[in-house]
């Protein structure tokens, strides 16, 4: 899976980039190794609103897998908390995608099995 990390309205330090990359690398276990079409774009940004005190950090993940795109966004008061929460949300999304693919395959295999049983 190809991972791209960018920063908007903030300076991307090497520590932030390596922390985000380390967290997002753990998501590769949900994507098969031969699937090269997987792409994850992580956008880290600092937003300020006049109602919130201090900086508010936003982490957004755009996930492309086999022609399907899903977007996950979280806002936290700490950038590292936002990255951790984004990783958990993306892991849940990828697990659902993997389970769906697996169940579709099993459903097809079950239909083939019943077809062979009818022939015998």
MODELLER restraints for C-alpha pairs under 7 A, 6 or more apart:
rsr = mdl.restraints
at = mdl.atoms
rsr.add(forms.Gaussian(group=physical.xy_distance, feature=features.Distance(at['CA:1:A'], at['CA:28:A']), mean=6.36, stdev=0.5))
rsr.add(forms.Gaussian(group=physical.xy_distance, feature=features.Distance(at['CA:1:A'], at['CA:36:A']), mean=6.16, stdev=0.5))
rsr.add(forms.Gaussian(group=physical.xy_distance, feature=features.Distance(at['CA:1:A'], at['CA:38:A']), mean=4.68, stdev=0.5))
rsr.add(forms.Gaussian(group=physical.xy_distance, feature=features.Distance(at['CA:1:A'], at['CA:39:A']), mean=5.48, stdev=0.5))
rsr.add(forms.Gaussian(group=physical.xy_distance, feature=features.Distance(at['CA:2:A'], at['CA:38:A']), mean=6.24, stdev=0.5))
rsr.add(forms.Gaussian(group=physical.xy_distance, feature=features.Distance(at['CA:2:A'], at['CA:39:A']), mean=4.69, stdev=0.5))
rsr.add(forms.Gaussian(group=physical.xy_distance, feature=features.Distance(at['CA:2:A'], at['CA:40:A']), mean=6.14, stdev=0.5))
rsr.add(forms.Gaussian(group=physical.xy_distance, feature=features.Distance(at['CA:3:A'], at['CA:39:A']), mean=5.99, stdev=0.5))
rsr.add(forms.Gaussian(group=physical.xy_distance, feature=features.Distance(at['CA:3:A'], at['CA:40:A']), mean=4.80, stdev=0.5))
rsr.add(forms.Gaussian(group=physical.xy_distance, feature=features.Distance(at['CA:3:A'], at['CA:41:A']), mean=5.92, stdev=0.5))
rsr.add(forms.Gaussian(group=physical.xy_distance, feature=features.Distance(at['CA:4:A'], at['CA:40:A']), mean=6.25, stdev=0.5))
rsr.add(forms.Gaussian(group=physical.xy_distance, feature=features.Distance(at['CA:4:A'], at['CA:41:A']), mean=4.75, stdev=0.5))
rsr.add(forms.Gaussian(group=physical.xy_distance, feature=features.Distance(at['CA:4:A'], at['CA:42:A']), mean=6.06, stdev=0.5))
rsr.add(forms.Gaussian(group=physical.xy_distance, feature=features.Distance(at['CA:5:A'], at['CA:17:A']), mean=6.98, stdev=0.5))
rsr.add(forms.Gaussian(group=physical.xy_distance, feature=features.Distance(at['CA:5:A'], at['CA:41:A']), mean=6.03, stdev=0.5))
rsr.add(forms.Gaussian(group=physical.xy_distance, feature=features.Distance(at['CA:5:A'], at['CA:42:A']), mean=4.74, stdev=0.5))
rsr.add(forms.Gaussian(group=physical.xy_distance, feature=features.Distance(at['CA:5:A'], at['CA:43:A']), mean=5.98, stdev=0.5))
rsr.add(forms.Gaussian(group=physical.xy_distance, feature=features.Distance(at['CA:6:A'], at['CA:42:A']), mean=6.29, stdev=0.5))
rsr.add(forms.Gaussian(group=physical.xy_distance, feature=features.Distance(at['CA:6:A'], at['CA:43:A']), mean=4.97, stdev=0.5))
rsr.add(forms.Gaussian(group=physical.xy_distance, feature=features.Distance(at['CA:6:A'], at['CA:44:A']), mean=6.20, stdev=0.5))
rsr.add(forms.Gaussian(group=physical.xy_distance, feature=features.Distance(at['CA:7:A'], at['CA:43:A']), mean=5.70, stdev=0.5))
rsr.add(forms.Gaussian(group=physical.xy_distance, feature=features.Distance(at['CA:7:A'], at['CA:44:A']), mean=4.75, stdev=0.5))
rsr.add(forms.Gaussian(group=physical.xy_distance, feature=features.Distance(at['CA:7:A'], at['CA:45:A']), mean=5.60, stdev=0.5))
rsr.add(forms.Gaussian(group=physical.xy_distance, feature=features.Distance(at['CA:8:A'], at['CA:44:A']), mean=6.16, stdev=0.5))
rsr.add(forms.Gaussian(group=physical.xy_distance, feature=features.Distance(at['CA:8:A'], at['CA:45:A']), mean=4.60, stdev=0.5))
rsr.add(forms.Gaussian(group=physical.xy_distance, feature=features.Distance(at['CA:8:A'], at['CA:46:A']), mean=6.98, stdev=0.5))
rsr.add(forms.Gaussian(group=physical.xy_distance, feature=features.Distance(at['CA:9:A'], at['CA:45:A']), mean=5.83, stdev=0.5))
rsr.add(forms.Gaussian(group=physical.xy_distance, feature=features.Distance(at['CA:9:A'], at['CA:46:A']), mean=5.87, stdev=0.5))
rsr.add(forms.Gaussian(group=physical.xy_distance, feature=features.Distance(at['CA:10:A'], at['CA:45:A']), mean=6.28, stdev=0.5))
rsr.add(forms.Gaussian(group=physical.xy_distance, feature=features.Distance(at['CA:10:A'], at['CA:46:A']), mean=6.19, stdev=0.5))
rsr.add(forms.Gaussian(group=physical.xy_distance, feature=features.Distance(at['CA:20:A'], at['CA:83:A']), mean=6.44, stdev=0.5))
rsr.add(forms.Gaussian(group=physical.xy_distance, feature=features.Distance(at['CA:23:A'], at['CA:87:A']), mean=6.59, stdev=0.5))
rsr.add(forms.Gaussian(group=physical.xy_distance, feature=features.Distance(at['CA:24:A'], at['CA:87:A']), mean=6.33, stdev=0.5))
rsr.add(forms.Gaussian(group=physical.xy_distance, feature=features.Distance(at['CA:27:A'], at['CA:91:A']), mean=6.18, stdev=0.5))
rsr.add(forms.Gaussian(group=physical.xy_distance, feature=features.Distance(at['CA:30:A'], at['CA:94:A']), mean=6.07, stdev=0.5))
rsr.add(forms.Gaussian(group=physical.xy_distance, feature=features.Distance(at['CA:30:A'], at['CA:95:A']), mean=6.44, stdev=0.5))
rsr.add(forms.Gaussian(group=physical.xy_distance, feature=features.Distance(at['CA:30:A'], at['CA:98:A']), mean=6.78, stdev=0.5))
rsr.add(forms.Gaussian(group=physical.xy_distance, feature=features.Distance(at['CA:37:A'], at['CA:65:A']), mean=6.27, stdev=0.5))
rsr.add(forms.Gaussian(group=physical.xy_distance, feature=features.Distance(at['CA:37:A'], at['CA:66:A']), mean=6.18, stdev=0.5))
rsr.add(forms.Gaussian(group=physical.xy_distance, feature=features.Distance(at['CA:38:A'], at['CA:64:A']), mean=5.67, stdev=0.5))
rsr.add(forms.Gaussian(group=physical.xy_distance, feature=features.Distance(at['CA:38:A'], at['CA:65:A']), mean=4.70, stdev=0.5))
rsr.add(forms.Gaussian(group=physical.xy_distance, feature=features.Distance(at['CA:38:A'], at['CA:66:A']), mean=6.88, stdev=0.5))
rsr.add(forms.Gaussian(group=physical.xy_distance, feature=features.Distance(at['CA:39:A'], at['CA:63:A']), mean=5.98, stdev=0.5))
rsr.add(forms.Gaussian(group=physical.xy_distance, feature=features.Distance(at['CA:39:A'], at['CA:64:A']), mean=5.09, stdev=0.5))
rsr.add(forms.Gaussian(group=physical.xy_distance, feature=features.Distance(at['CA:39:A'], at['CA:65:A']), mean=6.65, stdev=0.5))
rsr.add(forms.Gaussian(group=physical.xy_distance, feature=features.Distance(at['CA:40:A'], at['CA:61:A']), mean=6.73, stdev=0.5))
rsr.add(forms.Gaussian(group=physical.xy_distance, feature=features.Distance(at['CA:40:A'], at['CA:62:A']), mean=5.75, stdev=0.5))
rsr.add(forms.Gaussian(group=physical.xy_distance, feature=features.Distance(at['CA:40:A'], at['CA:63:A']), mean=4.67, stdev=0.5))
rsr.add(forms.Gaussian(group=physical.xy_distance, feature=features.Distance(at['CA:40:A'], at['CA:64:A']), mean=6.36, stdev=0.5))
rsr.add(forms.Gaussian(group=physical.xy_distance, feature=features.Distance(at['CA:41:A'], at['CA:61:A']), mean=5.65, stdev=0.5))
rsr.add(forms.Gaussian(group=physical.xy_distance, feature=features.Distance(at['CA:41:A'], at['CA:62:A']), mean=5.12, stdev=0.5))
rsr.add(forms.Gaussian(group=physical.xy_distance, feature=features.Distance(at['CA:41:A'], at['CA:63:A']), mean=6.55, stdev=0.5))
rsr.add(forms.Gaussian(group=physical.xy_distance, feature=features.Distance(at['CA:42:A'], at['CA:60:A']), mean=5.67, stdev=0.5))
rsr.add(forms.Gaussian(group=physical.xy_distance, feature=features.Distance(at['CA:42:A'], at['CA:61:A']), mean=4.53, stdev=0.5))
rsr.add(forms.Gaussian(group=physical.xy_distance, feature=features.Distance(at['CA:42:A'], at['CA:62:A']), mean=6.51, stdev=0.5))
rsr.add(forms.Gaussian(group=physical.xy_distance, feature=features.Distance(at['CA:43:A'], at['CA:59:A']), mean=5.83, stdev=0.5))
rsr.add(forms.Gaussian(group=physical.xy_distance, feature=features.Distance(at['CA:43:A'], at['CA:60:A']), mean=5.13, stdev=0.5))
rsr.add(forms.Gaussian(group=physical.xy_distance, feature=features.Distance(at['CA:43:A'], at['CA:61:A']), mean=6.41, stdev=0.5))
rsr.add(forms.Gaussian(group=physical.xy_distance, feature=features.Distance(at['CA:44:A'], at['CA:58:A']), mean=5.89, stdev=0.5))
rsr.add(forms.Gaussian(group=physical.xy_distance, feature=features.Distance(at['CA:44:A'], at['CA:59:A']), mean=4.66, stdev=0.5))
rsr.add(forms.Gaussian(group=physical.xy_distance, feature=features.Distance(at['CA:44:A'], at['CA:60:A']), mean=6.49, stdev=0.5))
rsr.add(forms.Gaussian(group=physical.xy_distance, feature=features.Distance(at['CA:45:A'], at['CA:57:A']), mean=5.82, stdev=0.5))
rsr.add(forms.Gaussian(group=physical.xy_distance, feature=features.Distance(at['CA:45:A'], at['CA:58:A']), mean=5.23, stdev=0.5))
rsr.add(forms.Gaussian(group=physical.xy_distance, feature=features.Distance(at['CA:45:A'], at['CA:59:A']), mean=6.49, stdev=0.5))
rsr.add(forms.Gaussian(group=physical.xy_distance, feature=features.Distance(at['CA:46:A'], at['CA:55:A']), mean=6.64, stdev=0.5))
rsr.add(forms.Gaussian(group=physical.xy_distance, feature=features.Distance(at['CA:46:A'], at['CA:56:A']), mean=5.87, stdev=0.5))
rsr.add(forms.Gaussian(group=physical.xy_distance, feature=features.Distance(at['CA:46:A'], at['CA:57:A']), mean=4.55, stdev=0.5))
rsr.add(forms.Gaussian(group=physical.xy_distance, feature=features.Distance(at['CA:46:A'], at['CA:58:A']), mean=6.13, stdev=0.5))
rsr.add(forms.Gaussian(group=physical.xy_distance, feature=features.Distance(at['CA:47:A'], at['CA:55:A']), mean=6.60, stdev=0.5))
rsr.add(forms.Gaussian(group=physical.xy_distance, feature=features.Distance(at['CA:47:A'], at['CA:56:A']), mean=5.36, stdev=0.5))
rsr.add(forms.Gaussian(group=physical.xy_distance, feature=features.Distance(at['CA:47:A'], at['CA:57:A']), mean=5.99, stdev=0.5))
rsr.add(forms.Gaussian(group=physical.xy_distance, feature=features.Distance(at['CA:47:A'], at['CA:58:A']), mean=6.98, stdev=0.5))
rsr.add(forms.Gaussian(group=physical.xy_distance, feature=features.Distance(at['CA:48:A'], at['CA:55:A']), mean=5.73, stdev=0.5))
rsr.add(forms.Gaussian(group=physical.xy_distance, feature=features.Distance(at['CA:48:A'], at['CA:56:A']), mean=5.93, stdev=0.5))
rsr.add(forms.Gaussian(group=physical.xy_distance, feature=features.Distance(at['CA:55:A'], at['CA:77:A']), mean=6.59, stdev=0.5))
rsr.add(forms.Gaussian(group=physical.xy_distance, feature=features.Distance(at['CA:56:A'], at['CA:75:A']), mean=6.86, stdev=0.5))
rsr.add(forms.Gaussian(group=physical.xy_distance, feature=features.Distance(at['CA:56:A'], at['CA:76:A']), mean=6.02, stdev=0.5))
rsr.add(forms.Gaussian(group=physical.xy_distance, feature=features.Distance(at['CA:56:A'], at['CA:77:A']), mean=4.85, stdev=0.5))
rsr.add(forms.Gaussian(group=physical.xy_distance, feature=features.Distance(at['CA:57:A'], at['CA:75:A']), mean=5.68, stdev=0.5))
rsr.add(forms.Gaussian(group=physical.xy_distance, feature=features.Distance(at['CA:57:A'], at['CA:76:A']), mean=5.45, stdev=0.5))
rsr.add(forms.Gaussian(group=physical.xy_distance, feature=features.Distance(at['CA:57:A'], at['CA:77:A']), mean=5.85, stdev=0.5))
rsr.add(forms.Gaussian(group=physical.xy_distance, feature=features.Distance(at['CA:57:A'], at['CA:78:A']), mean=6.26, stdev=0.5))
rsr.add(forms.Gaussian(group=physical.xy_distance, feature=features.Distance(at['CA:57:A'], at['CA:79:A']), mean=5.41, stdev=0.5))
rsr.add(forms.Gaussian(group=physical.xy_distance, feature=features.Distance(at['CA:57:A'], at['CA:82:A']), mean=6.91, stdev=0.5))
rsr.add(forms.Gaussian(group=physical.xy_distance, feature=features.Distance(at['CA:58:A'], at['CA:74:A']), mean=5.74, stdev=0.5))
rsr.add(forms.Gaussian(group=physical.xy_distance, feature=features.Distance(at['CA:58:A'], at['CA:75:A']), mean=4.36, stdev=0.5))
rsr.add(forms.Gaussian(group=physical.xy_distance, feature=features.Distance(at['CA:58:A'], at['CA:76:A']), mean=6.42, stdev=0.5))
rsr.add(forms.Gaussian(group=physical.xy_distance, feature=features.Distance(at['CA:58:A'], at['CA:82:A']), mean=6.51, stdev=0.5))
rsr.add(forms.Gaussian(group=physical.xy_distance, feature=features.Distance(at['CA:59:A'], at['CA:73:A']), mean=5.85, stdev=0.5))
rsr.add(forms.Gaussian(group=physical.xy_distance, feature=features.Distance(at['CA:59:A'], at['CA:74:A']), mean=5.47, stdev=0.5))
rsr.add(forms.Gaussian(group=physical.xy_distance, feature=features.Distance(at['CA:59:A'], at['CA:75:A']), mean=6.44, stdev=0.5))
rsr.add(forms.Gaussian(group=physical.xy_distance, feature=features.Distance(at['CA:59:A'], at['CA:82:A']), mean=5.77, stdev=0.5))
rsr.add(forms.Gaussian(group=physical.xy_distance, feature=features.Distance(at['CA:59:A'], at['CA:83:A']), mean=6.21, stdev=0.5))
rsr.add(forms.Gaussian(group=physical.xy_distance, feature=features.Distance(at['CA:59:A'], at['CA:86:A']), mean=6.55, stdev=0.5))
rsr.add(forms.Gaussian(group=physical.xy_distance, feature=features.Distance(at['CA:60:A'], at['CA:72:A']), mean=5.70, stdev=0.5))
rsr.add(forms.Gaussian(group=physical.xy_distance, feature=features.Distance(at['CA:60:A'], at['CA:73:A']), mean=4.29, stdev=0.5))
rsr.add(forms.Gaussian(group=physical.xy_distance, feature=features.Distance(at['CA:60:A'], at['CA:74:A']), mean=6.43, stdev=0.5))
rsr.add(forms.Gaussian(group=physical.xy_distance, feature=features.Distance(at['CA:61:A'], at['CA:71:A']), mean=5.72, stdev=0.5))
rsr.add(forms.Gaussian(group=physical.xy_distance, feature=features.Distance(at['CA:61:A'], at['CA:72:A']), mean=5.19, stdev=0.5))
rsr.add(forms.Gaussian(group=physical.xy_distance, feature=features.Distance(at['CA:61:A'], at['CA:73:A']), mean=6.34, stdev=0.5))
rsr.add(forms.Gaussian(group=physical.xy_distance, feature=features.Distance(at['CA:62:A'], at['CA:69:A']), mean=6.95, stdev=0.5))
rsr.add(forms.Gaussian(group=physical.xy_distance, feature=features.Distance(at['CA:62:A'], at['CA:70:A']), mean=5.89, stdev=0.5))
rsr.add(forms.Gaussian(group=physical.xy_distance, feature=features.Distance(at['CA:62:A'], at['CA:71:A']), mean=4.53, stdev=0.5))
rsr.add(forms.Gaussian(group=physical.xy_distance, feature=features.Distance(at['CA:62:A'], at['CA:72:A']), mean=6.54, stdev=0.5))
rsr.add(forms.Gaussian(group=physical.xy_distance, feature=features.Distance(at['CA:63:A'], at['CA:69:A']), mean=5.51, stdev=0.5))
rsr.add(forms.Gaussian(group=physical.xy_distance, feature=features.Distance(at['CA:63:A'], at['CA:70:A']), mean=5.29, stdev=0.5))
rsr.add(forms.Gaussian(group=physical.xy_distance, feature=features.Distance(at['CA:63:A'], at['CA:71:A']), mean=6.28, stdev=0.5))
rsr.add(forms.Gaussian(group=physical.xy_distance, feature=features.Distance(at['CA:64:A'], at['CA:70:A']), mean=6.79, stdev=0.5))
rsr.add(forms.Gaussian(group=physical.xy_distance, feature=features.Distance(at['CA:73:A'], at['CA:86:A']), mean=6.99, stdev=0.5))
rsr.add(forms.Gaussian(group=physical.xy_distance, feature=features.Distance(at['CA:74:A'], at['CA:82:A']), mean=6.27, stdev=0.5))
rsr.add(forms.Gaussian(group=physical.xy_distance, feature=features.Distance(at['CA:74:A'], at['CA:86:A']), mean=6.36, stdev=0.5))
rsr.add(forms.Gaussian(group=physical.xy_distance, feature=features.Distance(at['CA:75:A'], at['CA:82:A']), mean=6.13, stdev=0.5))
rsr.add(forms.Gaussian(group=physical.xy_distance, feature=features.Distance(at['CA:76:A'], at['CA:82:A']), mean=5.25, stdev=0.5))
